[in-house]
């Protein structure tokens, strides 16, 4: 099994709970939080665990868009809303994550769109794959006037009703 070259990122503490991150890709971003015991301050970015949800949405979204393009569907819009539950005890990992997708394409092709989403979340999205070790990831797809539901990773990327 071949591996990818190692990735590199540098994080610099900027005070309070703020960190500046400089990943290998070159786009600097911040994470921040307002934990108990810190002075209130304007936040410069999302909390680290919120960033993880954004990473999941972005990762699965990029994979979904790529698959839909390969299926020769014209994507008009894609919206994802995520809700997540965390354990009460430390480490407060996510235990359940639910993604709510709203998708519009020029032609209504439910089988293709459901398959693309199942593959994105179940096979190709690295963030989803890593998170599934701690959390059950479910999704609901609103498409063409219908609603479809599934669990990421079940059936090797196949979508479920």
C-alpha atoms as one frame of an Amber mdcrd trajectory, in Angstrom:
protein
   0.000   0.000   0.000   1.508   3.333  -1.012   1.243   6.347   1.229   1.010
  10.038   0.535   3.930  12.302   1.414   3.629  13.678   4.951   1.659  16.894
   5.422   2.977  19.745   7.507   1.229  22.481   9.476   2.546  25.024  11.965
   0.377  26.495  14.723   1.352  29.584  16.701  -0.316  30.650  19.934  -1.533
  34.251  19.621  -2.796  34.735  23.192  -5.835  33.610  25.162  -7.237  30.605
  23.284  -6.335  31.896  19.812  -4.063  29.951  17.467  -2.886  30.884  13.991
  -2.501  27.865  11.713  -0.224  27.838   8.692  -0.820  24.625   6.756   1.349
  23.409   3.933  -1.248  24.656   1.442  -0.411  28.228   2.420  -3.797  29.574
   3.544  -3.482  30.888   7.111  -6.512  30.487   9.383  -7.349  30.846  13.059
  -9.085  28.801  15.699 -10.310  30.398  18.869 -12.485  29.664  21.856 -13.900
  31.331  24.931 -13.220  28.722  27.609 -13.898  29.359  31.264 -11.083  31.264
  32.945 -10.073  33.252  29.855 -10.796  36.931  29.377 -13.728  37.573  27.020
 -12.411  38.622  23.623 -13.652  38.922  20.047 -13.208  35.513  18.466 -10.865
  35.319  15.467 -12.098  31.969  14.208 -14.180  28.923  15.037 -13.453  26.682
  17.990 -11.277  23.679  17.071 -14.177  21.222  17.328 -16.326  23.517  15.158
 -13.503  23.515  12.610 -13.691  19.749  12.543 -17.356  19.912  11.519 -16.446
  22.409   8.790 -13.677  20.078   7.643 -16.195  17.229   7.403 -18.639  19.349
   5.412 -15.906  20.660   3.110 -14.272  17.270   2.575 -17.527  15.459   1.787
 -18.698  18.436  -0.266 -15.616  18.466  -2.493 -15.911  14.709  -3.024 -19.653
  14.971  -3.750 -19.156  17.777  -6.291 -16.358  15.825  -7.980 -18.483  12.672
  -8.248 -21.534  14.594  -9.525 -19.374  16.226 -12.222 -18.054  12.804 -13.292
 -21.696  11.671 -13.530 -22.246  14.617 -15.900 -24.881  16.267 -13.742 -25.072
  20.050 -13.603 -25.076  21.002  -9.931 -26.970  24.231  -9.248 -26.725  24.326
  -5.465 -25.478  22.381  -2.473 -26.145  23.319   1.147 -25.050  21.339   4.189
 -26.130  21.853   7.781 -24.437  19.828  10.508 -25.595  19.042  14.024 -23.421
  17.047  16.383 -23.490  15.601  19.881 -20.432  15.388  22.130 -19.734  13.170
  25.109 -20.195  14.796  28.514 -16.849  13.506  29.809 -13.345  14.366  28.642
 -12.170  13.895  26.015 -15.431  15.409  24.742 -15.413  13.679  21.347 -18.275
  13.772  18.897 -20.472  10.724  19.387 -23.130  11.474  16.769 -23.005  13.710
  13.702 -25.919  14.419  11.393 -25.568  16.150   8.023 -28.591  17.679   6.327
 -28.050  18.147   2.572 -30.135  20.187   0.163 -29.129  19.631  -3.458 -30.399
  21.024  -6.750 -29.359  19.847 -10.203 -30.630  20.779 -13.657 -31.951  17.272
 -14.282 -33.560  15.267 -11.484 -31.499  12.084 -11.100 -32.172  10.707  -7.589
 -30.248   7.470  -8.059 -27.100   9.270  -9.191 -27.249  11.994  -6.538 -27.903
   9.487  -3.741 -25.036   7.336  -4.977 -22.690  10.343  -5.165 -23.496  11.356
  -1.587 -23.137   7.792  -0.310 -19.734   7.482  -1.983 -18.562  10.877  -0.753
 -19.414  10.145   2.894 -18.811   6.410   2.873 -15.707   5.936   0.770 -13.858
   9.065  -0.335 -14.064  11.663   2.459 -11.026  11.128   4.700 -12.462  13.303
   7.470 -15.650  11.217   7.617 -13.588   8.041   7.659 -11.570   9.266  10.647
 -14.614  10.554  12.537 -16.560   7.301  12.069 -14.208   5.632  14.559 -15.771
   7.768  17.319 -19.125   8.961  15.978 -22.087   7.597  14.079 -22.526   9.799
  11.008 -26.013   9.989   9.536 -27.344  12.114   6.732 -30.563  13.281   5.172
 -30.735  14.373   1.539 -33.431  16.765   0.316 -33.528  16.420  -3.449 -36.137
  16.669  -6.190 -38.978  17.095  -3.690 -38.038  13.871  -1.869 -36.106  13.074
   1.315 -33.584  10.233   1.562 -31.698   9.093   4.667 -28.531   7.117   5.206
 -25.621   6.237   7.455 -22.113   7.102   6.310 -20.030   4.024   5.624 -22.838
   1.473   5.542 -22.890  -0.562   2.375 -19.486   0.784   1.206 -20.865   4.090
   0.040 -24.267   2.916  -1.100 -27.083   5.247  -0.144 -30.009   4.086   1.935
 -33.671   5.071   2.311
